[in-house]
Amino acid sequence: MEELIVKLWKFVPPVGRVTRPGLAAVIGFAFGGIGLAIYFRTLVDVLVPIALTVGCVLVFDQAAGFGWFFGALVSATYGYFRSGESNQRLGAAADRPAVGAR
């Protein structure tokens, strides 16, 4: 299963610009996949977090009634790791771009 996840993760293209993992996590938690899609500017980043969030809501809402919270955590985690991995692919070592950089 882990190998499949790694293969799928490598299939997702890098964002194309340096992004901030912390900001991506906050946006993912607050706005979910739609917020991440706006921040990353890709369609993939709306589909994956929303699918994961729906899965969390279906599973955890039945058990504890906190499915929305687990879905928000999944979106935040996805945004954080997506941003960090994309920055690594782009060769950016810093957590965020320099002031005034575009």
NUMI-960207 format. One record per atom (N, C-alpha, C, O): z, y, x; residue in one letter; atom name. Coordinates in pm, whole numbers. Each point is the difference from the previous one (the first is absolute). Example, Ala and Ser with C-alpha at 12.3 -4.5 7.8 and 13.67 -1.06 7.14 Angstrom:
{setor {780,-569,1319},A,N}
{setor {0,119,-89},A,CA}
{setor {0,120,90},A,C}
{setor {66,-2,104},A,O}
{setor {-138,107,-139},S,N}
{setor {6,119,82},S,CA}
{setor {73,109,-77},S,C}
{setor {17,111,51},S,O}
END
This chain:
{setor {0,-119,82},M,N}
{setor {0,119,-82},M,CA}
{setor {0,126,87},M,C}
{setor {-68,98,-29},M,O}
{setor {147,-104,137},E,N}
{setor {8,117,88},E,CA}
{setor {-135,29,65},E,C}
{setor {-37,116,17},E,O}
{setor {-35,-220,19},E,N}
{setor {-131,19,61},E,CA}
{setor {-97,67,-97},E,C}
{setor {-81,84,40},E,O}
{setor {89,-121,-166},L,N}
{setor {-85,61,-102},L,CA}
{setor {31,148,-15},L,C}
{setor {-91,82,-12},L,O}
{setor {219,-47,12},I,N}
{setor {41,140,-13},I,CA}
{setor {-50,81,119},I,C}
{setor {-49,111,-16},I,O}
{setor {62,-168,136},V,N}
{setor {-48,70,121},V,CA}
{setor {-150,19,-6},V,C}
{setor {-49,108,36},V,O}
{setor {-25,-207,-79},K,N}
{setor {-146,12,-10},K,CA}
{setor {-38,107,-103},K,C}
{setor {-90,81,25},K,O}
{setor {157,-81,-138},L,N}
{setor {-28,102,-102},L,CA}
{setor {37,138,50},L,C}
{setor {-71,97,-28},L,O}
{setor {181,-86,100},W,N}
{setor {46,130,51},W,CA}
{setor {-102,56,100},W,C}
{setor {-27,120,0},W,O}
{setor {-29,-207,84},K,N}
{setor {-100,45,98},K,CA}
{setor {-133,35,-67},K,C}
{setor {-80,73,58},K,O}
{setor {58,-123,-178},F,N}
{setor {-122,30,-74},F,CA}
{setor {-2,144,-49},F,C}
{setor {-107,60,-14},F,O}
{setor {223,-4,-13},V,N}
{setor {10,137,-50},V,CA}
{setor {-35,96,114},V,C}
{setor {61,-7,107},V,O}
{setor {-157,95,-128},P,N}
{setor {-41,91,108},P,CA}
{setor {106,106,28},P,C}
{setor {80,31,-88},P,O}
{setor {-79,26,210},P,N}
{setor {95,108,28},P,CA}
{setor {-31,123,-85},P,C}
{setor {-112,16,-50},P,O}
{setor {210,67,34},V,N}
{setor {-12,116,-88},V,CA}
{setor {-106,98,50},V,C}
{setor {-70,61,-82},V,O}
{setor {56,-43,212},G,N}
{setor {-100,91,52},G,CA}
{setor {60,127,57},G,C}
{setor {-71,80,61},G,O}
{setor {199,-61,-80},R,N}
{setor {71,114,56},R,CA}
{setor {144,-43,24},R,C}
{setor {46,-99,-56},R,O}
{setor {24,174,139},V,N}
{setor {140,-32,28},V,CA}
{setor {84,37,-122},V,C}
{setor {-11,111,-52},V,O}
{setor {94,-203,8},T,N}
{setor {87,24,-114},T,CA}
{setor {145,-18,42},T,C}
{setor {29,-55,106},T,O}
{setor {62,102,-189},R,N}
{setor {143,-6,29},R,CA}
{setor {64,-113,-80},R,C}
{setor {2,6,-123},R,O}
{setor {50,-109,190},P,N}
{setor {59,-114,-71},P,CA}
{setor {116,38,-92},P,C}
{setor {11,-53,-110},P,O}
{setor {75,143,154},G,N}
{setor {113,41,-84},G,CA}
{setor {-45,68,-127},G,C}
{setor {53,-28,-108},G,O}
{setor {-149,116,120},L,N}
{setor {-54,68,-118},L,CA}
{setor {-71,-98,-92},L,C}
{setor {11,10,-122},L,O}
{setor {-82,-105,180},A,N}
{setor {-68,-102,-81},A,CA}
{setor {102,-83,-78},A,C}
{setor {-25,-36,-115},A,O}
{setor {139,6,177},A,N}
{setor {104,-76,-70},A,CA}
{setor {57,79,-117},A,C}
{setor {21,-55,-108},A,O}
{setor {5,182,129},V,N}
{setor {54,85,-108},V,CA}
{setor {-101,13,-114},V,C}
{setor {37,-10,-117},V,O}
{setor {-162,31,151},I,N}
{setor {-105,11,-102},I,CA}
{setor {-14,-132,-75},I,C}
{setor {-15,0,-122},I,O}
{setor {19,-112,194},G,N}
{setor {-10,-131,-64},G,CA}
{setor {116,-25,-96},G,C}
{setor {-20,-55,-108},G,O}
{setor {140,94,148},F,N}
{setor {117,-20,-87},F,CA}
{setor {-9,88,-124},F,C}
{setor {26,-45,-112},F,O}
{setor {-62,171,131},A,N}
{setor {0,96,-111},A,CA}
{setor {-120,-16,-93},A,C}
{setor {14,10,-122},A,O}
{setor {-132,-35,178},F,N}
{setor {-122,2,-81},F,CA}
{setor {-77,-131,-2},F,C}
{setor {-99,-11,-71},F,O}
{setor {144,-89,147},G,N}
{setor {-63,-131,-2},G,CA}
{setor {-139,0,61},G,C}
{setor {-31,80,88},G,O}
{setor {-51,-170,-136},G,N}
{setor {-133,-20,56},G,CA}
{setor {-92,120,-20},G,C}
{setor {-86,26,84},G,O}
{setor {103,45,-192},I,N}
{setor {-86,116,-24},I,CA}
{setor {29,110,102},I,C}
{setor {-93,62,52},I,O}
{setor {220,-39,-22},G,N}
{setor {36,97,103},G,CA}
{setor {-50,-41,137},G,C}
{setor {-47,84,77},G,O}
{setor {59,-213,-45},L,N}
{setor {-49,-48,128},L,CA}
{setor {-152,12,10},L,C}
{setor {-53,31,107},L,O}
{setor {-16,-56,-216},A,N}
{setor {-146,13,2},A,CA}
{setor {-41,145,25},A,C}
{setor {-98,25,70},A,O}
{setor {170,68,-127},I,N}
{setor {-30,142,24},I,CA}
{setor {32,36,145},I,C}
{setor {-77,72,64},I,O}
{setor {189,-121,-12},Y,N}
{setor {38,32,137},Y,CA}
{setor {-94,-64,103},Y,C}
{setor {-42,66,95},Y,O}
{setor {9,-194,-115},F,N}
{setor {-86,-70,94},F,CA}
{setor {-149,20,-28},F,C}
{setor {-83,-23,87},F,O}
{setor {50,67,-209},R,N}
{setor {-138,25,-41},R,CA}
{setor {-87,-126,2},R,C}
{setor {-116,5,40},R,O}
{setor {174,-117,-85},T,N}
{setor {-78,-124,-10},T,CA}
{setor {32,-71,-131},T,C}
{setor {111,10,-52},T,O}
{setor {-208,-82,0},L,N}
{setor {18,-75,-123},L,CA}
{setor {89,-122,19},L,C}
{setor {75,-38,-89},L,O}
{setor {-84,-23,206},V,N}
{setor {82,-119,29},V,CA}
{setor {148,33,-16},V,C}
{setor {77,-84,-45},V,O}
{setor {-38,204,83},D,N}
{setor {141,37,-3},D,CA}
{setor {51,33,-139},D,C}
{setor {119,27,-17},D,O}
{setor {-203,-28,-81},V,N}
{setor {48,8,-138},V,CA}
{setor {12,-140,-59},V,C}
{setor {90,-27,-79},V,O}
{setor {-180,-62,117},L,N}
{setor {-2,-133,-60},L,CA}
{setor {113,-90,50},L,C}
{setor {67,-65,-80},L,O}
{setor {-46,61,210},V,N}
{setor {99,-91,57},V,CA}
{setor {142,34,-46},V,C}
{setor {69,-88,-50},V,O}
{setor {-22,214,65},P,N}
{setor {137,29,-44},P,CA}
{setor {21,-18,-151},P,C}
{setor {106,-44,-43},P,O}
{setor {-206,78,-36},I,N}
{setor {16,-15,-145},I,CA}
{setor {8,-148,-36},I,C}
{setor {80,-38,-86},I,O}
{setor {-161,-45,149},A,N}
{setor {7,-144,-27},A,CA}
{setor {137,-56,41},A,C}
{setor {59,-79,-73},A,O}
{setor {-10,120,189},L,N}
{setor {132,-46,45},L,CA}
{setor {111,52,-91},L,C}
{setor {95,-72,-29},L,O}
{setor {-106,196,-15},T,N}
{setor {101,58,-89},T,CA}
{setor {2,-71,-135},T,C}
{setor {107,-29,-54},T,O}
{setor {-224,1,-1},V,N}
{setor {-5,-72,-128},V,CA}
{setor {64,-137,15},V,C}
{setor {74,-45,-87},V,O}
{setor {-102,-22,198},G,N}
{setor {63,-130,25},G,CA}
{setor {152,11,7},G,C}
{setor {71,-83,-56},G,O}
{setor {-21,185,125},C,N}
{setor {145,19,10},C,CA}
{setor {62,31,-136},C,C}
{setor {106,-52,-34},C,O}
{setor {-173,135,-43},V,N}
{setor {52,32,-133},V,CA}
{setor {6,-124,-87},V,C}
{setor {99,-22,-70},V,O}
{setor {-203,-60,75},L,N}
{setor {-1,-122,-81},L,CA}
{setor {107,-98,42},L,C}
{setor {62,-65,-85},L,O}
{setor {-38,52,214},V,N}
{setor {97,-97,49},V,CA}
{setor {143,52,-12},V,C}
{setor {86,-65,-58},V,O}
{setor {-61,184,113},F,N}
{setor {137,49,10},F,CA}
{setor {50,66,-129},F,C}
{setor {121,6,-22},F,O}
{setor {-210,43,-62},D,N}
{setor {45,61,-124},D,CA}
{setor {59,-105,-94},D,C}
{setor {93,28,-75},D,O}
{setor {-147,-148,81},Q,N}
{setor {53,-108,-82},Q,CA}
{setor {139,-42,48},Q,C}
{setor {86,-34,-80},Q,O}
{setor {-66,37,212},A,N}
{setor {125,-49,58},A,CA}
{setor {111,104,-5},A,C}
{setor {111,-31,-43},A,O}
{setor {-139,153,86},A,N}
{setor {108,96,16},A,CA}
{setor {-23,132,-72},A,C}
{setor {92,81,-10},A,O}
{setor {-211,-57,-39},G,N}
{setor {-28,126,-66},G,CA}
{setor {-31,114,96},G,C}
{setor {-5,116,-42},G,O}
{setor {-15,-146,170},F,N}
{setor {-29,102,99},F,CA}
{setor {-137,-17,61},F,C}
{setor {-19,29,119},F,O}
{setor {-77,-74,-195},G,N}
{setor {-133,-25,52},G,CA}
{setor {-68,125,53},G,C}
{setor {-70,-6,100},G,O}
{setor {90,119,-166},W,N}
{setor {-59,125,45},W,CA}
{setor {51,40,137},W,C}
{setor {-75,52,82},W,O}
{setor {206,-78,-56},F,N}
{setor {59,35,129},F,CA}
{setor {-57,-87,111},F,C}
{setor {-33,50,107},F,O}
{setor {21,-180,-131},F,N}
{setor {-59,-89,100},F,CA}
{setor {-147,33,22},F,C}
{setor {-49,-9,113},F,O}
{setor {-20,46,-217},G,N}
{setor {-140,43,14},G,CA}
{setor {-12,125,85},G,C}
{setor {-91,11,82},G,O}
{setor {183,84,-101},A,N}
{setor {-1,121,81},A,CA}
{setor {30,-31,146},A,C}
{setor {-59,59,90},A,O}
{setor {151,-152,-66},L,N}
{setor {31,-41,137},L,CA}
{setor {-120,-67,66},L,C}
{setor {-27,23,117},L,O}
{setor {-43,-105,-192},V,N}
{setor {-118,-67,54},V,CA}
{setor {-107,103,35},V,C}
{setor {-62,-10,105},V,O}
{setor {39,108,-192},S,N}
{setor {-99,103,28},S,CA}
{setor {40,83,122},S,C}
{setor {-86,35,82},S,O}
{setor {214,-4,-69},A,N}
{setor {48,76,115},A,CA}
{setor {-18,-80,129},A,C}
{setor {-45,54,102},A,O}
{setor {78,-181,-107},T,N}
{setor {-15,-86,118},T,CA}
{setor {-146,-14,37},T,C}
{setor {-36,6,118},T,O}
{setor {-49,-24,-217},Y,N}
{setor {-144,-11,25},Y,CA}
{setor {-52,128,66},Y,C}
{setor {-73,-6,98},Y,O}
{setor {111,122,-152},G,N}
{setor {-45,127,57},G,CA}
{setor {45,18,144},G,C}
{setor {-77,47,84},G,O}
{setor {201,-85,-56},Y,N}
{setor {53,14,136},Y,CA}
{setor {-78,-86,99},Y,C}
{setor {-46,48,103},Y,O}
{setor {33,-176,-136},F,N}
{setor {-69,-91,91},F,CA}
{setor {-150,27,7},F,C}
{setor {-61,-16,105},F,O}
{setor {2,56,-215},R,N}
{setor {-144,33,-1},R,CA}
{setor {-27,119,90},R,C}
{setor {-97,0,76},R,O}
{setor {181,101,-83},S,N}
{setor {-17,118,83},S,CA}
{setor {20,-32,147},S,C}
{setor {-79,41,85},S,O}
{setor {185,-114,-54},G,N}
{setor {28,-35,139},G,CA}
{setor {-108,-87,61},G,C}
{setor {-41,23,114},G,O}
{setor {-6,-121,-188},E,N}
{setor {-104,-90,50},E,CA}
{setor {-132,73,16},E,C}
{setor {-74,-25,96},E,O}
{setor {44,115,-187},S,N}
{setor {-123,78,10},S,CA}
{setor {5,92,122},S,C}
{setor {-99,16,71},S,O}
{setor {215,45,-47},N,N}
{setor {15,85,117},N,CA}
{setor {-16,-80,129},N,C}
{setor {-58,49,97},N,O}
{setor {109,-171,-95},Q,N}
{setor {-18,-85,118},Q,CA}
{setor {-147,-30,23},Q,C}
{setor {-47,3,114},Q,O}
{setor {-24,-31,-220},R,N}
{setor {-143,-29,14},R,CA}
{setor {-76,122,51},R,C}
{setor {-96,-13,75},R,O}
{setor {140,130,-118},L,N}
{setor {-67,123,43},L,CA}
{setor {43,41,141},L,C}
{setor {-58,91,58},L,O}
{setor {159,-157,-4},G,N}
{setor {45,31,135},G,CA}
{setor {98,114,5},G,C}
{setor {24,57,106},G,O}
{setor {34,-22,-220},A,N}
{setor {97,109,-4},A,CA}
{setor {139,-58,23},A,C}
{setor {46,-85,-76},A,O}
{setor {21,131,180},A,N}
{setor {132,-52,33},A,CA}
{setor {109,77,-72},A,C}
{setor {109,-54,-21},A,O}
{setor {-134,176,-18},A,N}
{setor {103,84,-61},A,CA}
{setor {19,-35,-147},A,C}
{setor {-90,-54,-65},A,O}
{setor {208,84,13},D,N}
{setor {31,-23,-141},D,CA}
{setor {-76,99,-88},D,C}
{setor {-33,-32,-114},D,O}
{setor {7,151,165},R,N}
{setor {-72,100,-77},R,CA}
{setor {-89,83,92},R,C}
{setor {23,3,121},R,O}
{setor {-121,63,-176},P,N}
{setor {-89,78,84},P,CA}
{setor {69,126,53},P,C}
{setor {103,42,-53},P,O}
{setor {-159,15,157},A,N}
{setor {54,122,57},A,CA}
{setor {-13,114,-101},A,C}
{setor {-87,-3,-88},A,O}
{setor {172,102,102},V,N}
{setor {-3,115,-91},V,CA}
{setor {-134,70,13},V,C}
{setor {-43,31,111},V,O}
{setor {-23,-7,-221},G,N}
{setor {-128,66,-1},G,CA}
{setor {-117,-93,18},G,C}
{setor {-115,44,-7},G,O}
{setor {139,-173,32},A,N}
{setor {-111,-95,17},A,CA}
{setor {-56,-41,-133},A,C}
{setor {73,-8,-99},A,O}
{setor {-201,-19,96},R,N}
{setor {-63,-43,-125},R,CA}
{setor {-71,-129,21},R,C}
{setor {-60,-54,-93},R,O}
END
